[in-house]
Amino acid sequence: MGVLQGKGLLRDKSEWKRKLYHIYQKGQKSKSKPFPITAIPYFAWANREPGKMLVWIPVGLQKLDL
């Protein structure tokens, strides 16, 4: 079983104003910084230690380095 390692962007939370969801508008500029990511297959989650699980769907894909 493997995981995927990659590079993502971490958005500045101050723009969210403590709301659960943030409305995305095409062309919207936001503050972000590079951040390493690890993707774990959903079926393998139960075999790991307890922790937060976040599921997300990207709005767009610019480049994929495998």
Distance bins in CASP14 RR format, pairs under 12 A and 6 or more apart:
PFRMAT RR
TARGET T0000
AUTHOR 0000-0000-0000
RMODE 2
METHOD distances of the structure
MODEL  1
1 40 0 0 0 0 1 0 0 0 0 0 0
1 41 1 0 0 1 0 0 0 0 0 0 0
1 42 0 0 0 0 0 1 0 0 0 0 0
1 43 0 0 0 0 1 0 0 0 0 0 0
1 44 1 0 1 0 0 0 0 0 0 0 0
1 45 0 0 0 0 0 1 0 0 0 0 0
1 46 0 0 0 0 0 1 0 0 0 0 0
1 47 1 0 0 1 0 0 0 0 0 0 0
1 48 0 0 0 0 0 1 0 0 0 0 0
2 38 0 0 0 0 0 1 0 0 0 0 0
2 39 0 0 0 0 1 0 0 0 0 0 0
2 40 0 0 0 0 1 0 0 0 0 0 0
2 41 1 0 0 1 0 0 0 0 0 0 0
2 43 0 0 0 0 0 1 0 0 0 0 0
2 44 1 0 0 1 0 0 0 0 0 0 0
2 47 0 0 0 0 0 1 0 0 0 0 0
2 48 0 0 0 0 0 1 0 0 0 0 0
3 36 0 0 0 0 0 1 0 0 0 0 0
3 37 0 0 0 0 0 1 0 0 0 0 0
3 38 1 0 1 0 0 0 0 0 0 0 0
3 39 1 0 0 1 0 0 0 0 0 0 0
3 40 1 0 1 0 0 0 0 0 0 0 0
3 41 1 0 0 1 0 0 0 0 0 0 0
3 42 0 0 0 0 0 1 0 0 0 0 0
3 44 0 0 0 0 1 0 0 0 0 0 0
3 45 0 0 0 0 0 1 0 0 0 0 0
3 47 0 0 0 0 0 1 0 0 0 0 0
3 48 0 0 0 0 1 0 0 0 0 0 0
4 36 0 0 0 0 0 1 0 0 0 0 0
4 37 0 0 0 0 1 0 0 0 0 0 0
4 38 1 0 0 1 0 0 0 0 0 0 0
4 39 1 0 1 0 0 0 0 0 0 0 0
4 40 0 0 0 0 1 0 0 0 0 0 0
4 41 0 0 0 0 1 0 0 0 0 0 0
4 44 0 0 0 0 0 1 0 0 0 0 0
4 64 0 0 0 0 1 0 0 0 0 0 0
4 65 0 0 0 0 0 1 0 0 0 0 0
4 66 1 0 0 1 0 0 0 0 0 0 0
5 36 1 0 0 1 0 0 0 0 0 0 0
5 37 1 0 0 1 0 0 0 0 0 0 0
5 38 1 0 1 0 0 0 0 0 0 0 0
5 39 0 0 0 0 1 0 0 0 0 0 0
5 40 0 0 0 0 0 1 0 0 0 0 0
5 65 0 0 0 0 1 0 0 0 0 0 0
5 66 0 0 0 0 1 0 0 0 0 0 0
6 34 0 0 0 0 0 1 0 0 0 0 0
6 35 0 0 0 0 1 0 0 0 0 0 0
6 36 1 0 0 1 0 0 0 0 0 0 0
6 37 1 0 1 0 0 0 0 0 0 0 0
6 38 1 0 0 1 0 0 0 0 0 0 0
6 39 1 0 0 1 0 0 0 0 0 0 0
6 63 0 0 0 0 0 1 0 0 0 0 0
6 64 0 0 0 0 1 0 0 0 0 0 0
6 65 1 0 0 1 0 0 0 0 0 0 0
6 66 0 0 0 0 1 0 0 0 0 0 0
7 32 0 0 0 0 0 1 0 0 0 0 0
7 33 0 0 0 0 0 1 0 0 0 0 0
7 34 1 0 1 0 0 0 0 0 0 0 0
7 35 1 0 0 1 0 0 0 0 0 0 0
7 36 1 0 0 1 0 0 0 0 0 0 0
7 37 1 0 0 1 0 0 0 0 0 0 0
7 38 0 0 0 0 0 1 0 0 0 0 0
7 39 0 0 0 0 0 1 0 0 0 0 0
7 62 0 0 0 0 0 1 0 0 0 0 0
7 63 0 0 0 0 1 0 0 0 0 0 0
7 64 0 0 0 0 0 1 0 0 0 0 0
7 65 1 0 0 1 0 0 0 0 0 0 0
8 32 0 0 0 0 1 0 0 0 0 0 0
8 33 0 0 0 0 1 0 0 0 0 0 0
8 34 1 0 0 1 0 0 0 0 0 0 0
8 35 1 0 1 0 0 0 0 0 0 0 0
8 36 1 0 0 1 0 0 0 0 0 0 0
8 37 1 0 1 0 0 0 0 0 0 0 0
8 38 0 0 0 0 0 1 0 0 0 0 0
8 39 0 0 0 0 0 1 0 0 0 0 0
8 56 0 0 0 0 0 1 0 0 0 0 0
8 58 0 0 0 0 1 0 0 0 0 0 0
8 61 0 0 0 0 0 1 0 0 0 0 0
8 62 0 0 0 0 0 1 0 0 0 0 0
8 63 0 0 0 0 0 1 0 0 0 0 0
8 64 0 0 0 0 0 1 0 0 0 0 0
8 65 0 0 0 0 0 1 0 0 0 0 0
9 30 0 0 0 0 1 0 0 0 0 0 0
9 31 0 0 0 0 1 0 0 0 0 0 0
9 32 1 0 1 0 0 0 0 0 0 0 0
9 33 1 0 0 1 0 0 0 0 0 0 0
9 34 1 0 0 1 0 0 0 0 0 0 0
9 35 1 0 0 1 0 0 0 0 0 0 0
9 36 0 0 0 0 0 1 0 0 0 0 0
9 37 0 0 0 0 1 0 0 0 0 0 0
9 58 0 0 0 0 0 1 0 0 0 0 0
9 59 0 0 0 0 0 1 0 0 0 0 0
9 60 0 0 0 0 0 1 0 0 0 0 0
9 62 0 0 0 0 1 0 0 0 0 0 0
10 30 0 0 0 0 0 1 0 0 0 0 0
10 31 0 0 0 0 1 0 0 0 0 0 0
10 32 1 0 0 1 0 0 0 0 0 0 0
10 33 1 0 1 0 0 0 0 0 0 0 0
10 34 1 0 0 1 0 0 0 0 0 0 0
10 35 1 1 0 0 0 0 0 0 0 0 0
10 36 0 0 0 0 1 0 0 0 0 0 0
10 37 0 0 0 0 1 0 0 0 0 0 0
11 22 0 0 0 0 1 0 0 0 0 0 0
11 24 0 0 0 0 0 1 0 0 0 0 0
11 28 0 0 0 0 0 1 0 0 0 0 0
11 29 0 0 0 0 0 1 0 0 0 0 0
11 30 1 0 1 0 0 0 0 0 0 0 0
11 31 1 0 0 1 0 0 0 0 0 0 0
11 32 1 0 1 0 0 0 0 0 0 0 0
11 33 0 0 0 0 1 0 0 0 0 0 0
11 34 0 0 0 0 0 1 0 0 0 0 0
11 35 0 0 0 0 1 0 0 0 0 0 0
11 56 0 0 0 0 0 1 0 0 0 0 0
11 59 0 0 0 0 0 1 0 0 0 0 0
12 22 0 0 0 0 0 1 0 0 0 0 0
12 29 0 0 0 0 0 1 0 0 0 0 0
12 30 1 0 0 1 0 0 0 0 0 0 0
12 31 1 1 0 0 0 0 0 0 0 0 0
12 32 1 0 0 1 0 0 0 0 0 0 0
12 33 0 0 0 0 1 0 0 0 0 0 0
12 35 0 0 0 0 0 1 0 0 0 0 0
13 19 0 0 0 0 0 1 0 0 0 0 0
13 22 0 0 0 0 1 0 0 0 0 0 0
13 30 0 0 0 0 0 1 0 0 0 0 0
13 31 0 0 0 0 1 0 0 0 0 0 0
13 32 0 0 0 0 0 1 0 0 0 0 0
13 33 0 0 0 0 0 1 0 0 0 0 0
14 22 0 0 0 0 0 1 0 0 0 0 0
14 30 0 0 0 0 0 1 0 0 0 0 0
14 31 1 0 0 1 0 0 0 0 0 0 0
14 32 0 0 0 0 0 1 0 0 0 0 0
15 22 1 0 0 1 0 0 0 0 0 0 0
15 23 0 0 0 0 0 1 0 0 0 0 0
15 24 0 0 0 0 0 1 0 0 0 0 0
15 25 0 0 0 0 0 1 0 0 0 0 0
15 28 0 0 0 0 1 0 0 0 0 0 0
15 29 0 0 0 0 0 1 0 0 0 0 0
15 30 1 0 1 0 0 0 0 0 0 0 0
15 31 1 0 0 1 0 0 0 0 0 0 0
15 32 0 0 0 0 1 0 0 0 0 0 0
16 22 1 0 1 0 0 0 0 0 0 0 0
16 23 0 0 0 0 0 1 0 0 0 0 0
16 24 0 0 0 0 0 1 0 0 0 0 0
16 30 0 0 0 0 0 1 0 0 0 0 0
16 31 0 0 0 0 0 1 0 0 0 0 0
17 23 0 0 0 0 0 1 0 0 0 0 0
22 28 0 0 0 0 1 0 0 0 0 0 0
22 30 0 0 0 0 1 0 0 0 0 0 0
22 59 0 0 0 0 0 1 0 0 0 0 0
23 30 0 0 0 0 0 1 0 0 0 0 0
23 59 0 0 0 0 0 1 0 0 0 0 0
24 30 0 0 0 0 1 0 0 0 0 0 0
24 57 0 0 0 0 0 1 0 0 0 0 0
24 58 0 0 0 0 0 1 0 0 0 0 0
24 59 1 0 0 1 0 0 0 0 0 0 0
24 60 0 0 0 0 0 1 0 0 0 0 0
25 59 0 0 0 0 0 1 0 0 0 0 0
26 59 0 0 0 0 1 0 0 0 0 0 0
26 60 0 0 0 0 0 1 0 0 0 0 0
27 59 0 0 0 0 0 1 0 0 0 0 0
27 60 0 0 0 0 0 1 0 0 0 0 0
28 59 0 0 0 0 0 1 0 0 0 0 0
30 59 0 0 0 0 0 1 0 0 0 0 0
37 54 0 0 0 0 0 1 0 0 0 0 0
37 56 0 0 0 0 1 0 0 0 0 0 0
37 58 0 0 0 0 0 1 0 0 0 0 0
38 44 0 0 0 0 0 1 0 0 0 0 0
38 48 0 0 0 0 0 1 0 0 0 0 0
38 54 0 0 0 0 0 1 0 0 0 0 0
39 45 0 0 0 0 0 1 0 0 0 0 0
39 53 0 0 0 0 0 1 0 0 0 0 0
39 54 0 0 0 0 0 1 0 0 0 0 0
39 55 0 0 0 0 0 1 0 0 0 0 0
39 56 0 0 0 0 1 0 0 0 0 0 0
39 58 0 0 0 0 0 1 0 0 0 0 0
39 64 0 0 0 0 0 1 0 0 0 0 0
39 66 0 0 0 0 0 1 0 0 0 0 0
40 46 0 0 0 0 0 1 0 0 0 0 0
40 47 0 0 0 0 1 0 0 0 0 0 0
40 48 1 0 0 1 0 0 0 0 0 0 0
40 49 0 0 0 0 0 1 0 0 0 0 0
40 51 0 0 0 0 0 1 0 0 0 0 0
40 52 0 0 0 0 0 1 0 0 0 0 0
40 53 0 0 0 0 1 0 0 0 0 0 0
40 54 0 0 0 0 0 1 0 0 0 0 0
40 55 0 0 0 0 0 1 0 0 0 0 0
41 47 0 0 0 0 1 0 0 0 0 0 0
41 48 0 0 0 0 0 1 0 0 0 0 0
41 53 0 0 0 0 0 1 0 0 0 0 0
41 55 0 0 0 0 0 1 0 0 0 0 0
42 48 0 0 0 0 0 1 0 0 0 0 0
42 53 0 0 0 0 1 0 0 0 0 0 0
42 54 0 0 0 0 0 1 0 0 0 0 0
42 55 1 0 0 1 0 0 0 0 0 0 0
44 53 0 0 0 0 0 1 0 0 0 0 0
45 51 0 0 0 0 1 0 0 0 0 0 0
45 52 0 0 0 0 0 1 0 0 0 0 0
45 53 1 0 0 1 0 0 0 0 0 0 0
45 54 0 0 0 0 0 1 0 0 0 0 0
45 55 0 0 0 0 0 1 0 0 0 0 0
46 53 0 0 0 0 0 1 0 0 0 0 0
58 64 0 0 0 0 0 1 0 0 0 0 0
END
